[in-house]
Amino acid sequence: MKTGKLESPITVDGTMQVIYDSGELSSAQTSITISNLNGDIDEEYELIVRRKDGGATPSNLQLRLNNDSDSNYGYQQLYGQDTTAGATRNVTSRWYIDVAEVDATGALYFSHTKIYAKSGYIRTAVNQQTNEITTTTVKGVRLLGFSWNNTADNITQLNVIADVANGLGVGSRIILLKKVTSTSGIKTGNLSVQGKIYGVWEEIYRNELGTAATSVTISNLAGNTDVLYRLRVKQVGGSAGSQVGLRPNNDSTTDTYGYQDLSGINTTTAAERSTTRNRMWLAPQGSEANNYVGLYELLLYAKSGYLRTALNTATCGITATTVTCVQLVGNVWNETATEITSLVVLSDDTDGLGVGTEIVLERLNL
Amino acid sequence: MRRGKITPKLASNIKINGWVKAYDHTVTGSAETSLTISGLVGDTDKEYKLETRIVSGYNGYVPIWLRINNDGNINYGRQVLYCENTTVAATRDSLSHIPIGSIDALNKILQTETIIHAKSGYVRAIINSANYSVSGTTVTGLEFAGYSWNNTADNITSLVLLSETGGLGIGSSIILWKKVFR
């Protein structure tokens, strides 16, 4: 059976689906509570936050479960800040889902947190964040593992709290997805949805290259409507050595992009920041030789009005049983006004996107 | 068109050009040592996302391994970046499995997410993140790794999770997402 689009309110068993979207805040807030949750049924949550700091001083963003404010939270973090790669572990009264790295007010933050919510055991989460972004400067990128030392209580609310008043500034947006598990509702046999399903990640572009290319353009996008994209590229190197970049609207203006990355290459850990790029780099420390493979995944906040921020992971330089590098990168495009209507995936070497390269773009249907 | 809840009978029954849950298992009754997710068609599904929350049922150190098509030969490569407390380190090696994480004591917890680029024709690339040996308010370590499976030809038909005896303890949750296309 075919069907057209499925609009909100709709829940589809077997998917991760949006259950809360703050929209871009029109007035600054200090905290937002997402309530009426049922963690024991939902089991998993995915929290995406793009924050514009609106506080008088730089703030961190906390996440509390059931508004528990006791020292019941633990974390281990791995971070890259300029050329420093470091790690810390601590016990706190909250999870820090983004962190003021240095000292800039009014900066942007972008984070993704995956939470295992079901009671019976300690609750855990994994968070990626890129922090304190202004113009072409990305101050930090972090990977965190969290625990909530509560095994008994059903999670009924998530509390997102800035530790400075109005830290959730105008333009901030909080989106929560849950794993949908439903035994009630309308049962269906084969159902082929021809239009959008509200609240799910939908693949809107897929291209496997049969001929090597230097660049591939994904056109006809509506970034201000779509808001969030997830790009996945499996590059097969098509030249002696090529790196993959991304240009929204093919903007090649010099010094319009920046990044902060954290990398592991063999036994070396390192961090690097750049503020003078002409593209987003999906793997600043890696390149693909001929027929080598790299896998990159990038989450992009596409809507105009603010700097466009991206958080990406990369593994590169793969041949046989050699994996050359692994990287976590925060990227920024210093352009706030123009709607994204295309994304150009490009190599810095002619035909660097070799035969077999796959490019996939997903949109979160909001 | 609007509708309320839709409950597809099987993951393959709904085609949304997106991610659908293909496997969902929680360990109950008694701890398990291994489990196999079979019936996969990697060349059709193209991408998998494996999410685990493992509760260790083994009284000691237990690694959790992933094998593709149960390939136990030294056909996997790894580059890992990890940290414990204030120590940051990296390692590169070749293995007979993908170690998605580990747990150092009974009842401690591991949470992982593994993205698998499944389609044959080229070496398979994998990205994994893990939050490991979690107990109380202590997160022992964090790792972020890239893997390869040095097999370009075979369609992926199964994923096998392995541990020490009883390592997949009661309460362990294993979920596999796959892409389903119109």
Interface residues (C-beta under 8 A of the other chain):
Chain A: T3 G4 K5 L6 E7 S8 P9 I10 T11 V12 D13 G14 T15 M16 E43 E44 S71 N72 Y73 G74 Y75 Q76 Q77 L78 A85 G86 A87 T88 R89 V91 K114 Y116 K118 G120 Y121 I122 T124 A125 V126 L143 L144 G145 F146 S147 N149 K179 T181 S182 T183 S184 G185 I186 K187 T188 G189 N190 L191 S192 V193 Q194 I197 V200 W201 E202 E203 I204 R232 K234 V236 L262 S263 G264 I265 N266 T267 T268 T269 V293 G294 L295 E297 T313 A314 T315 C316 I318 T319 A320 T321 T322 V323 T324 C325 V326 L328 G356 E358 V360 E362
Chain B: M1 R2 R3 G4 K5 I6 T7 P8 K9 A11 N13 I14 K15 I16 N17 G18 W19 V20 K21 D24 K46 E47 E51 R53 V55 I74 N75 Y76 G77 R78 Q79 V80 L81 Y82 C83 E84 N85 T86 T87 V88 A89 A90 T91 R92 S94 L95 I109 Q111 E113 I115 H117 K119 G121 Y122 V123 A125 I126 I127 S129 A130 N131 Y132 V134 S135 G136 T137 T138 V139 T140 G141 L142 F144 A145 G146 Y147 S148 N150 G171 S173 I175 W177 K179 F181 R182
